[in-house]
Every structure is written in structure tokens, then in C-alpha cells.
């Protein structure tokens, strides 16, 4: 049995093929967005996201100026980026099956090299803080 992935337009009350995208409103008599008419897919309209995304980023930056929010973000990022005493990085290994000592040693060595190559010793705090701040 095979499964085929397909999408069908949702019929609207006024019998026009409308889009539920935030970019086009079906109440104003507009047709489907450019993604639907050009590519037969609503997915690009969905990827555009909310139109006030840049405004929200500005609000997040303003919130970061508050000392309590700033301290909370710093504490969360510091807690999440503590180094692991076993391998000296911010990462932990979890194996599904028992690993041999040589596998653990080789993976630990490559993890240290990759962490040093990506400069995670200094970047990890900023990465986590921005994830908590902006949410993406």
C-alpha cells in the first residue's frame, strides 16, 4: 500500500478559493496569495510568518534592557552552558547500547576537536542566550 501526499484547498463560505494566510484576507475579496497562484502550494505563505516579527524582535531587545530580564537570561544561559567534567565540553553522550572504552575515547576526542573548531567555548553562551531571548 502506498501513500501519496497531497493538499486540497479548503472551500470557503463565499465559494471562492481563498487563503488562510495572514498576508491575504478572504473577507476583502482578495484571491489566494502569490504562492498559491504561482506554485500551487500554500507553504511559502506559511513560511513568511507573522508580519509583525521584526516589531516583536524590537520588543525583545527593549525587554532585554530591563535588569531583571537581563539577569534571568544570563542565569539561564549560564546554567545551560556549563562544561561537562567528563569530556570538558558543554555536551553529554548518551548511548542506546553499552559503548566500549575505545568508542567513548574516540568520540570524546572528536567532540573536543569539533567544539574547538566551532569555537563553542565562547559562542555557546551567546547562542543559548539568544535562543531564550528571541525563541528561535
C-alpha positions, 0 to 999 in steps of 0.5 A: 500500500502506498501513500501519496501526499497531497493538499486540497484547498479548503472551500470557503463560505463565499465559494471562492478559493481563498487563503488562510494566510495572514498576508491575504484576507478572504473577507476583502475579496482578495484571491489566494496569495502569490504562492498559491497562484504561482506554485500551487502550494500554500507553504511559502505563505506559511513560511513568511510568518507573522508580519509583525516579527521584526516589531516583536524582535524590537520588543525583545531587545527593549525587554532585554534592557530591563535588569531583571530580564537581563539577569534571568537570561544570563542565569539561564544561559549560564546554567545551560552552558556549563562544561561537562567534567567528563569530556570538558565540553558543554555536551553529554553522550548518551548511548542506546547500547553499552559503548566500549572504552575505545568508542567513548575515547574516540568520540570524546576526542572528536567532540573536543576537536569539533567544539574547538573548531566551532569555537563553542567555548565562547559562542555557546553562551551567546547562542543559548542566550539568544535562543531564550531571548528571541525563541528561535 
